[in-house]
Amino acid sequence: MRGFALALLMSFLWPLVPSPAAALENVRVAYPSMNSSTYCLIIAQKEGYLREEGLNVELLSIRGEIAIRIALAGEIDFFTNAGSALAAAVRGVPVKILTIFQDKPSWDLIAQPNIKSMGQLRGANVAIMSPEGSLAVVAREILKQNGLDPVKDLNLVVMGGDEVRFPAMKAKAIQASLFNTGTSIKAQKEGFTKLASAGDYANLIQGGLASTDEKIKQNPGKLFKFIRAALKGINFFVGKREPAIKYMMDALRLTDRELANAIYDIESKLILRQGFSDDKILQPILDDMRRTTKVQREIKIGDAFDLSFTRKANEELKASGWKP
């Protein structure tokens, strides 16, 4: 009788026992380099927002064009290189951008100390990350607006992220490149020349969350939960300066607090709290990418973006009164 009573009691208590970690849904996310997109995801992870959604997230350092191929093979759920996603979608690859972290690039065009003007880039090697990614699109736009032909006047060299291109700059293997905020500040401190701020030349999707059409169709619930947690990370980053800087410094393995403050002050102003942009900003960006990729057909916003998950998550967070 006592054994029966104990078994009966346990049957009532069992639903209250926390689920083991194995019950969490796994999410794999590729990112090309440490930037504001990645900081927000790290914050969502560290603050428990992802676990609250029942998700166990693995962040993988993978370049954008490679990440797309891996995503199409079903090996990852999201990738943050929105520029590569945009180029792929315009070409008809079945991927969509679901969340937009920035619609203005934060990069600076940095050159060798002896180069003081755009005209001095004639004949130079200028490094980009991929032929059609965000970095390449903005680099070409800056060059064109300064009277340089990106094909005839200089060499665009494909390299990796800042961690590859900055050493190449120091070794004088390249003469210029677009660098993110942190690397730009470091480079200027070391005597390299800032020729331009990318945000003065273009609107551009820099950072976001993209996935494949197949993943969206297969598991929209998991994608929605991840995006909701990511939006919490965005709002934490923008709204809680001191802890956000601490997370950013940890991610960058940065000990220079002055540099960290400078990076945060620039990045936090560019981040879109709501995670999406207006159609009037997105359509010209799409049209520019269509010209860059030499695609003839008309490209509509729905061909490259599905912002419905992000809009719905925003509505829920606002209705609940959630704050970081």
BALOBA-1460 file (C-alpha; in Angstrom, 3 decimals):
// residues 324
<rec num="1" residu="m" x="0.000" y="0.000" z="0.000"/>
<rec num="2" residu="r" x="2.815" y="2.353" z="0.922"/>
<rec num="3" residu="g" x="4.503" y="1.600" z="-2.452"/>
<rec num="4" residu="f" x="1.285" y="2.360" z="-4.322"/>
<rec num="5" residu="a" x="0.866" y="5.693" z="-2.479"/>
<rec num="6" residu="l" x="4.450" y="6.676" z="-3.281"/>
<rec num="7" residu="a" x="3.970" y="5.815" z="-6.932"/>
<rec num="8" residu="l" x="0.749" y="7.850" z="-7.008"/>
<rec num="9" residu="l" x="2.485" y="10.846" z="-5.406"/>
<rec num="10" residu="m" x="5.342" y="10.648" z="-7.906"/>
<rec num="11" residu="s" x="2.892" y="10.602" z="-10.805"/>
<rec num="12" residu="f" x="1.582" y="13.997" z="-9.661"/>
<rec num="13" residu="l" x="5.041" y="15.451" z="-9.016"/>
<rec num="14" residu="w" x="6.640" y="14.242" z="-12.256"/>
<rec num="15" residu="p" x="5.299" y="17.079" z="-14.461"/>
<rec num="16" residu="l" x="6.935" y="19.573" z="-12.058"/>
<rec num="17" residu="v" x="10.412" y="18.107" z="-12.421"/>
<rec num="18" residu="p" x="12.531" y="20.279" z="-14.773"/>
<rec num="19" residu="s" x="13.165" y="18.738" z="-18.185"/>
<rec num="20" residu="p" x="16.742" y="17.598" z="-18.777"/>
<rec num="21" residu="a" x="19.017" y="19.542" z="-21.123"/>
<rec num="22" residu="a" x="18.478" y="16.863" z="-23.771"/>
<rec num="23" residu="a" x="14.875" y="18.055" z="-24.107"/>
<rec num="24" residu="l" x="16.044" y="21.392" z="-25.477"/>
<rec num="25" residu="e" x="15.774" y="21.877" z="-29.238"/>
<rec num="26" residu="n" x="19.167" y="22.319" z="-30.879"/>
<rec num="27" residu="v" x="19.787" y="25.362" z="-33.079"/>
<rec num="28" residu="r" x="22.986" y="25.852" z="-35.083"/>
<rec num="29" residu="v" x="23.896" y="29.386" z="-36.180"/>
<rec num="30" residu="a" x="26.786" y="30.417" z="-38.455"/>
<rec num="31" residu="y" x="28.431" y="33.836" z="-38.166"/>
<rec num="32" residu="p" x="31.322" y="35.247" z="-40.268"/>
<rec num="33" residu="s" x="32.960" y="37.445" z="-37.613"/>
<rec num="34" residu="m" x="32.338" y="39.017" z="-34.204"/>
<rec num="35" residu="n" x="30.013" y="41.995" z="-34.651"/>
<rec num="36" residu="s" x="26.789" y="43.422" z="-33.243"/>
<rec num="37" residu="s" x="24.748" y="40.519" z="-34.694"/>
<rec num="38" residu="t" x="26.867" y="38.032" z="-32.786"/>
<rec num="39" residu="y" x="26.946" y="40.088" z="-29.566"/>
<rec num="40" residu="c" x="23.139" y="40.047" z="-29.430"/>
<rec num="41" residu="l" x="23.038" y="36.270" z="-29.818"/>
<rec num="42" residu="i" x="25.717" y="35.798" z="-27.167"/>
<rec num="43" residu="i" x="23.705" y="37.999" z="-24.809"/>
<rec num="44" residu="a" x="20.546" y="35.978" z="-25.550"/>
<rec num="45" residu="q" x="22.522" y="32.872" z="-24.665"/>
<rec num="46" residu="k" x="24.217" y="34.219" z="-21.525"/>
<rec num="47" residu="e" x="21.071" y="35.874" z="-20.161"/>
<rec num="48" residu="g" x="19.069" y="32.665" z="-20.576"/>
<rec num="49" residu="y" x="16.655" y="34.023" z="-23.189"/>
<rec num="50" residu="l" x="17.342" y="31.104" z="-25.529"/>
<rec num="51" residu="r" x="16.946" y="28.494" z="-22.804"/>
<rec num="52" residu="e" x="13.654" y="30.127" z="-21.778"/>
<rec num="53" residu="e" x="12.478" y="29.398" z="-25.325"/>
<rec num="54" residu="g" x="13.563" y="25.754" z="-24.957"/>
<rec num="55" residu="l" x="16.555" y="26.166" z="-27.262"/>
<rec num="56" residu="n" x="20.154" y="25.005" z="-27.060"/>
<rec num="57" residu="v" x="22.178" y="27.145" z="-29.477"/>
<rec num="58" residu="e" x="25.561" y="26.452" z="-31.022"/>
<rec num="59" residu="l" x="27.374" y="29.394" z="-32.639"/>
<rec num="60" residu="l" x="29.749" y="28.457" z="-35.479"/>
<rec num="61" residu="s" x="32.321" y="30.733" z="-37.150"/>
<rec num="62" residu="i" x="31.701" y="30.202" z="-40.892"/>
<rec num="63" residu="r" x="32.017" y="32.609" z="-43.846"/>
<rec num="64" residu="g" x="28.792" y="33.739" z="-45.482"/>
<rec num="65" residu="e" x="28.898" y="31.995" z="-48.861"/>
<rec num="66" residu="i" x="30.002" y="28.740" z="-47.213"/>
<rec num="67" residu="a" x="27.301" y="29.124" z="-44.550"/>
<rec num="68" residu="i" x="24.649" y="29.319" z="-47.274"/>
<rec num="69" residu="r" x="25.790" y="26.048" z="-48.822"/>
<rec num="70" residu="i" x="25.790" y="24.362" z="-45.419"/>
<rec num="71" residu="a" x="22.347" y="25.801" z="-44.653"/>
<rec num="72" residu="l" x="20.961" y="24.475" z="-47.954"/>
<rec num="73" residu="a" x="22.337" y="21.062" z="-46.999"/>
<rec num="74" residu="g" x="20.285" y="21.299" z="-43.789"/>
<rec num="75" residu="e" x="23.309" y="21.362" z="-41.453"/>
<rec num="76" residu="i" x="22.592" y="24.763" z="-39.846"/>
<rec num="77" residu="d" x="19.393" y="26.634" z="-39.019"/>
<rec num="78" residu="f" x="20.466" y="30.281" z="-39.326"/>
<rec num="79" residu="f" x="23.350" y="32.381" z="-40.590"/>
<rec num="80" residu="t" x="24.019" y="36.043" z="-39.775"/>
<rec num="81" residu="n" x="25.734" y="37.178" z="-42.983"/>
<rec num="82" residu="a" x="22.745" y="38.979" z="-44.419"/>
<rec num="83" residu="g" x="24.695" y="40.427" z="-47.366"/>
<rec num="84" residu="s" x="25.518" y="36.985" z="-48.709"/>
<rec num="85" residu="a" x="21.918" y="35.918" z="-48.071"/>
<rec num="86" residu="l" x="20.648" y="38.910" z="-50.048"/>
<rec num="87" residu="a" x="22.906" y="38.161" z="-53.034"/>
<rec num="88" residu="a" x="21.824" y="34.519" z="-52.969"/>
<rec num="89" residu="a" x="18.099" y="35.329" z="-52.723"/>
<rec num="90" residu="v" x="18.314" y="37.777" z="-55.633"/>
<rec num="91" residu="r" x="19.871" y="34.993" z="-57.720"/>
<rec num="92" residu="g" x="16.924" y="32.743" z="-56.868"/>
<rec num="93" residu="v" x="18.555" y="30.647" z="-54.140"/>
<rec num="94" residu="p" x="15.795" y="29.562" z="-51.690"/>
<rec num="95" residu="v" x="16.891" y="31.609" z="-48.657"/>
<rec num="96" residu="k" x="15.231" y="34.488" z="-46.797"/>
<rec num="97" residu="i" x="16.387" y="37.215" z="-44.432"/>
<rec num="98" residu="l" x="14.165" y="37.011" z="-41.350"/>
<rec num="99" residu="t" x="15.629" y="39.676" z="-39.060"/>
<rec num="100" residu="i" x="17.670" y="42.823" z="-39.783"/>
<rec num="101" residu="f" x="20.101" y="44.045" z="-37.134"/>
<rec num="102" residu="q" x="21.420" y="47.052" z="-39.109"/>
<rec num="103" residu="d" x="20.454" y="48.779" z="-42.359"/>
<rec num="104" residu="k" x="23.474" y="51.086" z="-42.380"/>
<rec num="105" residu="p" x="26.991" y="49.636" z="-42.491"/>
<rec num="106" residu="s" x="29.365" y="50.541" z="-39.657"/>
<rec num="107" residu="w" x="32.550" y="49.779" z="-41.590"/>
<rec num="108" residu="d" x="35.334" y="52.241" z="-42.360"/>
<rec num="109" residu="l" x="37.563" y="52.127" z="-45.420"/>
<rec num="110" residu="i" x="41.075" y="51.936" z="-43.982"/>
<rec num="111" residu="a" x="44.253" y="52.304" z="-46.039"/>
<rec num="112" residu="q" x="48.011" y="52.149" z="-45.608"/>
<rec num="113" residu="p" x="49.516" y="55.146" z="-43.758"/>
<rec num="114" residu="n" x="51.042" y="56.558" z="-46.958"/>
<rec num="115" residu="i" x="47.650" y="56.629" z="-48.729"/>
<rec num="116" residu="k" x="45.872" y="59.883" z="-47.901"/>
<rec num="117" residu="s" x="43.241" y="60.119" z="-50.652"/>
<rec num="118" residu="m" x="40.915" y="57.869" z="-52.639"/>
<rec num="119" residu="g" x="42.802" y="58.632" z="-55.843"/>
<rec num="120" residu="q" x="45.900" y="56.978" z="-54.420"/>
<rec num="121" residu="l" x="44.093" y="53.625" z="-54.479"/>
<rec num="122" residu="r" x="44.617" y="53.323" z="-58.249"/>
<rec num="123" residu="g" x="46.445" y="50.062" z="-58.879"/>
<rec num="124" residu="a" x="46.042" y="48.985" z="-55.229"/>
<rec num="125" residu="n" x="44.910" y="45.660" z="-53.795"/>
<rec num="126" residu="v" x="41.680" y="46.246" z="-51.839"/>
<rec num="127" residu="a" x="40.456" y="43.278" z="-49.795"/>
<rec num="128" residu="i" x="36.851" y="42.093" z="-49.562"/>
<rec num="129" residu="m" x="35.339" y="38.975" z="-47.935"/>
<rec num="130" residu="s" x="33.463" y="37.571" z="-50.935"/>
<rec num="131" residu="p" x="32.748" y="38.711" z="-54.514"/>
<rec num="132" residu="e" x="29.092" y="39.650" z="-53.882"/>
<rec num="133" residu="g" x="28.764" y="40.009" z="-50.104"/>
<rec num="134" residu="s" x="27.903" y="43.208" z="-48.233"/>
<rec num="135" residu="l" x="31.544" y="44.255" z="-47.935"/>
<rec num="136" residu="a" x="32.062" y="43.997" z="-51.686"/>
<rec num="137" residu="v" x="28.863" y="45.881" z="-52.523"/>
<rec num="138" residu="v" x="29.745" y="48.792" z="-50.241"/>
<rec num="139" residu="a" x="33.398" y="48.870" z="-51.303"/>
<rec num="140" residu="r" x="32.370" y="49.161" z="-54.957"/>
<rec num="141" residu="e" x="29.872" y="51.912" z="-54.132"/>
<rec num="142" residu="i" x="32.454" y="53.970" z="-52.226"/>
<rec num="143" residu="l" x="34.963" y="53.598" z="-55.068"/>
<rec num="144" residu="k" x="32.426" y="54.538" z="-57.755"/>
<rec num="145" residu="q" x="31.264" y="57.628" z="-55.881"/>
<rec num="146" residu="n" x="34.901" y="58.713" z="-55.692"/>
<rec num="147" residu="g" x="35.506" y="58.337" z="-59.419"/>
<rec num="148" residu="l" x="37.220" y="54.936" z="-59.359"/>
<rec num="149" residu="d" x="36.250" y="51.926" z="-61.467"/>
<rec num="150" residu="p" x="36.332" y="48.853" z="-59.169"/>
<rec num="151" residu="v" x="37.268" y="46.644" z="-62.138"/>
<rec num="152" residu="k" x="39.737" y="48.757" z="-64.106"/>
<rec num="153" residu="d" x="41.383" y="50.998" z="-61.512"/>
<rec num="154" residu="l" x="42.304" y="48.519" z="-58.755"/>
<rec num="155" residu="n" x="42.236" y="44.872" z="-57.689"/>
<rec num="156" residu="l" x="39.501" y="43.552" z="-55.386"/>
<rec num="157" residu="v" x="41.058" y="40.632" z="-53.521"/>
<rec num="158" residu="v" x="38.884" y="38.054" z="-51.730"/>
<rec num="159" residu="m" x="40.075" y="37.281" z="-48.178"/>
<rec num="160" residu="g" x="38.545" y="36.244" z="-44.863"/>
<rec num="161" residu="g" x="37.277" y="38.348" z="-41.970"/>
<rec num="162" residu="d" x="38.990" y="41.200" z="-40.152"/>
<rec num="163" residu="e" x="41.205" y="38.691" z="-38.353"/>
<rec num="164" residu="v" x="42.720" y="37.808" z="-41.758"/>
<rec num="165" residu="r" x="42.584" y="41.143" z="-43.575"/>
<rec num="166" residu="f" x="44.119" y="43.290" z="-40.818"/>
<rec num="167" residu="p" x="47.304" y="41.166" z="-40.572"/>
<rec num="168" residu="a" x="47.445" y="41.279" z="-44.381"/>
<rec num="169" residu="m" x="47.265" y="45.068" z="-44.167"/>
<rec num="170" residu="k" x="50.091" y="45.135" z="-41.621"/>
<rec num="171" residu="a" x="52.164" y="42.896" z="-43.885"/>
<rec num="172" residu="k" x="51.422" y="45.292" z="-46.796"/>
<rec num="173" residu="a" x="49.900" y="42.472" z="-48.829"/>
<rec num="174" residu="i" x="46.871" y="44.724" z="-49.342"/>
<rec num="175" residu="q" x="46.603" y="48.502" z="-49.445"/>
<rec num="176" residu="a" x="43.047" y="48.975" z="-48.162"/>
<rec num="177" residu="s" x="39.931" y="47.241" z="-46.843"/>
<rec num="178" residu="l" x="36.665" y="47.913" z="-45.075"/>
<rec num="179" residu="f" x="36.952" y="47.033" z="-41.383"/>
<rec num="180" residu="n" x="34.392" y="46.789" z="-38.605"/>
<rec num="181" residu="t" x="34.327" y="49.389" z="-35.855"/>
<rec num="182" residu="g" x="36.769" y="47.711" z="-33.485"/>
<rec num="183" residu="t" x="39.392" y="46.925" z="-36.116"/>
<rec num="184" residu="s" x="38.988" y="50.377" z="-37.649"/>
<rec num="185" residu="i" x="39.718" y="52.096" z="-34.338"/>
<rec num="186" residu="k" x="42.740" y="49.851" z="-33.710"/>
<rec num="187" residu="a" x="44.062" y="50.493" z="-37.211"/>
<rec num="188" residu="q" x="43.769" y="54.253" z="-36.872"/>
<rec num="189" residu="k" x="45.603" y="54.124" z="-33.545"/>
<rec num="190" residu="e" x="48.423" y="52.294" z="-35.330"/>
<rec num="191" residu="g" x="48.712" y="54.989" z="-37.975"/>
<rec num="192" residu="f" x="46.578" y="53.613" z="-40.801"/>
<rec num="193" residu="t" x="44.425" y="56.105" z="-42.725"/>
<rec num="194" residu="k" x="40.633" y="56.301" z="-42.604"/>
<rec num="195" residu="l" x="39.458" y="57.215" z="-46.096"/>
<rec num="196" residu="a" x="35.682" y="56.872" z="-45.709"/>
<rec num="197" residu="s" x="32.789" y="55.795" z="-43.502"/>
<rec num="198" residu="a" x="30.610" y="53.266" z="-45.311"/>
<rec num="199" residu="g" x="27.405" y="54.609" z="-43.745"/>
<rec num="200" residu="d" x="27.910" y="57.895" z="-45.637"/>
<rec num="201" residu="y" x="27.692" y="56.077" z="-48.947"/>
<rec num="202" residu="a" x="25.041" y="53.379" z="-48.700"/>
<rec num="203" residu="n" x="22.108" y="51.816" z="-46.946"/>
<rec num="204" residu="l" x="22.868" y="48.158" z="-46.613"/>
<rec num="205" residu="i" x="21.776" y="45.144" z="-44.630"/>
<rec num="206" residu="q" x="24.669" y="44.527" z="-42.253"/>
<rec num="207" residu="g" x="23.926" y="41.667" z="-39.951"/>
<rec num="208" residu="g" x="20.691" y="39.856" z="-39.443"/>
<rec num="209" residu="l" x="19.267" y="36.369" z="-39.322"/>
<rec num="210" residu="a" x="18.711" y="34.353" z="-42.470"/>
<rec num="211" residu="s" x="17.520" y="30.822" z="-43.115"/>
<rec num="212" residu="t" x="16.445" y="28.576" z="-45.961"/>
<rec num="213" residu="d" x="12.923" y="28.290" z="-47.319"/>
<rec num="214" residu="e" x="12.995" y="24.618" z="-46.338"/>
<rec num="215" residu="k" x="13.812" y="25.374" z="-42.681"/>
<rec num="216" residu="i" x="11.084" y="28.019" z="-42.577"/>
<rec num="217" residu="k" x="8.564" y="25.522" z="-43.893"/>
<rec num="218" residu="q" x="9.767" y="22.607" z="-41.730"/>
<rec num="219" residu="n" x="9.881" y="24.263" z="-38.312"/>
<rec num="220" residu="p" x="8.450" y="27.783" z="-38.161"/>
<rec num="221" residu="g" x="7.852" y="27.436" z="-34.412"/>
<rec num="222" residu="k" x="11.530" y="26.902" z="-33.639"/>
<rec num="223" residu="l" x="12.533" y="29.804" z="-35.881"/>
<rec num="224" residu="f" x="10.026" y="32.086" z="-34.198"/>
<rec num="225" residu="k" x="11.279" y="31.213" z="-30.706"/>
<rec num="226" residu="f" x="14.865" y="31.843" z="-31.738"/>
<rec num="227" residu="i" x="13.998" y="35.220" z="-33.260"/>
<rec num="228" residu="r" x="12.067" y="36.246" z="-30.146"/>
<rec num="229" residu="a" x="15.105" y="35.437" z="-27.986"/>
<rec num="230" residu="a" x="17.395" y="37.286" z="-30.422"/>
<rec num="231" residu="l" x="15.218" y="40.413" z="-30.186"/>
<rec num="232" residu="k" x="15.583" y="40.274" z="-26.409"/>
<rec num="233" residu="g" x="19.349" y="40.164" z="-26.938"/>
<rec num="234" residu="i" x="19.172" y="43.199" z="-29.227"/>
<rec num="235" residu="n" x="17.205" y="45.206" z="-26.684"/>
<rec num="236" residu="f" x="19.549" y="44.187" z="-23.869"/>
<rec num="237" residu="f" x="22.548" y="45.332" z="-25.916"/>
<rec num="238" residu="v" x="21.011" y="48.727" z="-26.656"/>
<rec num="239" residu="g" x="19.397" y="49.286" z="-23.262"/>
<rec num="240" residu="k" x="21.983" y="48.022" z="-20.762"/>
<rec num="241" residu="r" x="25.273" y="49.723" z="-21.578"/>
<rec num="242" residu="e" x="27.601" y="48.406" z="-18.846"/>
<rec num="243" residu="p" x="26.723" y="44.691" z="-18.922"/>
<rec num="244" residu="a" x="26.470" y="44.836" z="-22.738"/>
<rec num="245" residu="i" x="30.009" y="46.226" z="-22.951"/>
<rec num="246" residu="k" x="31.201" y="43.467" z="-20.617"/>
<rec num="247" residu="y" x="29.661" y="40.783" z="-22.851"/>
<rec num="248" residu="m" x="31.166" y="42.454" z="-25.927"/>
<rec num="249" residu="m" x="34.634" y="42.626" z="-24.345"/>
<rec num="250" residu="d" x="34.431" y="38.940" z="-23.438"/>
<rec num="251" residu="a" x="33.394" y="38.022" z="-26.986"/>
<rec num="252" residu="l" x="36.227" y="40.046" z="-28.502"/>
<rec num="253" residu="r" x="38.709" y="39.049" z="-25.782"/>
<rec num="254" residu="l" x="39.250" y="42.756" z="-25.377"/>
<rec num="255" residu="t" x="40.917" y="44.332" z="-22.346"/>
<rec num="256" residu="d" x="41.019" y="47.949" z="-23.556"/>
<rec num="257" residu="r" x="37.966" y="49.560" z="-21.925"/>
<rec num="258" residu="e" x="38.396" y="52.822" z="-23.839"/>
<rec num="259" residu="l" x="38.295" y="50.931" z="-27.134"/>
<rec num="260" residu="a" x="35.283" y="48.922" z="-25.962"/>
<rec num="261" residu="n" x="33.410" y="52.125" z="-25.086"/>
<rec num="262" residu="a" x="34.145" y="53.567" z="-28.535"/>
<rec num="263" residu="i" x="32.951" y="50.402" z="-30.295"/>
<rec num="264" residu="y" x="29.760" y="50.271" z="-28.235"/>
<rec num="265" residu="d" x="28.922" y="53.950" z="-28.776"/>
<rec num="266" residu="i" x="29.065" y="53.478" z="-32.554"/>
<rec num="267" residu="e" x="27.430" y="50.051" z="-32.819"/>
<rec num="268" residu="s" x="24.568" y="50.674" z="-30.388"/>
<rec num="269" residu="k" x="23.385" y="53.699" z="-32.398"/>
<rec num="270" residu="l" x="23.137" y="51.669" z="-35.594"/>
<rec num="271" residu="i" x="21.276" y="48.628" z="-34.260"/>
<rec num="272" residu="l" x="17.586" y="48.336" z="-35.124"/>
<rec num="273" residu="r" x="15.761" y="47.495" z="-31.885"/>
<rec num="274" residu="q" x="12.741" y="46.146" z="-33.749"/>
<rec num="275" residu="g" x="14.812" y="43.928" z="-36.050"/>
<rec num="276" residu="f" x="13.402" y="45.126" z="-39.378"/>
<rec num="277" residu="s" x="13.499" y="48.060" z="-41.816"/>
<rec num="278" residu="d" x="10.934" y="49.957" z="-43.860"/>
<rec num="279" residu="d" x="10.143" y="48.796" z="-47.385"/>
<rec num="280" residu="k" x="11.338" y="52.161" z="-48.745"/>
<rec num="281" residu="i" x="14.832" y="51.299" z="-47.478"/>
<rec num="282" residu="l" x="14.774" y="47.630" z="-48.473"/>
<rec num="283" residu="q" x="13.643" y="47.993" z="-52.094"/>
<rec num="284" residu="p" x="16.551" y="50.240" z="-53.201"/>
<rec num="285" residu="i" x="18.953" y="47.840" z="-51.463"/>
<rec num="286" residu="l" x="17.386" y="44.977" z="-53.426"/>
<rec num="287" residu="d" x="17.624" y="46.935" z="-56.678"/>
<rec num="288" residu="d" x="21.321" y="47.648" z="-56.057"/>
<rec num="289" residu="m" x="21.989" y="43.970" z="-55.418"/>
<rec num="290" residu="r" x="20.079" y="43.017" z="-58.577"/>
<rec num="291" residu="r" x="22.372" y="45.297" z="-60.595"/>
<rec num="292" residu="t" x="25.471" y="43.954" z="-58.828"/>
<rec num="293" residu="t" x="24.532" y="40.346" z="-59.578"/>
<rec num="294" residu="k" x="23.371" y="41.252" z="-63.114"/>
<rec num="295" residu="v" x="19.943" y="39.695" z="-62.555"/>
<rec num="296" residu="q" x="17.449" y="40.942" z="-65.140"/>
<rec num="297" residu="r" x="14.122" y="39.989" z="-63.566"/>
<rec num="298" residu="e" x="12.283" y="42.232" z="-61.115"/>
<rec num="299" residu="i" x="12.992" y="41.418" z="-57.472"/>
<rec num="300" residu="k" x="10.342" y="42.139" z="-54.849"/>
<rec num="301" residu="i" x="10.839" y="42.390" z="-51.098"/>
<rec num="302" residu="g" x="9.065" y="39.066" z="-50.536"/>
<rec num="303" residu="d" x="11.611" y="37.340" z="-52.787"/>
<rec num="304" residu="a" x="14.420" y="38.010" z="-50.310"/>
<rec num="305" residu="f" x="12.782" y="38.848" z="-46.966"/>
<rec num="306" residu="d" x="10.280" y="37.231" z="-44.626"/>
<rec num="307" residu="l" x="9.995" y="39.634" z="-41.711"/>
<rec num="308" residu="s" x="6.687" y="38.215" z="-40.442"/>
<rec num="309" residu="f" x="8.355" y="36.249" z="-37.616"/>
<rec num="310" residu="t" x="10.177" y="39.351" z="-36.378"/>
<rec num="311" residu="r" x="7.107" y="41.574" z="-36.581"/>
<rec num="312" residu="k" x="5.032" y="39.034" z="-34.647"/>
<rec num="313" residu="a" x="7.761" y="38.621" z="-31.994"/>
<rec num="314" residu="n" x="7.928" y="42.398" z="-31.565"/>
<rec num="315" residu="e" x="4.177" y="42.591" z="-31.088"/>
<rec num="316" residu="e" x="4.276" y="39.856" z="-28.426"/>
<rec num="317" residu="l" x="7.177" y="41.439" z="-26.522"/>
<rec num="318" residu="k" x="5.490" y="44.846" z="-26.604"/>
<rec num="319" residu="a" x="2.140" y="43.441" z="-25.486"/>
<rec num="320" residu="s" x="3.773" y="41.588" z="-22.585"/>
<rec num="321" residu="g" x="5.666" y="44.679" z="-21.437"/>
<rec num="322" residu="w" x="8.954" y="42.785" z="-21.569"/>
<rec num="323" residu="k" x="12.093" y="44.732" z="-20.697"/>
<rec num="324" residu="p" x="15.699" y="43.513" z="-20.319"/>
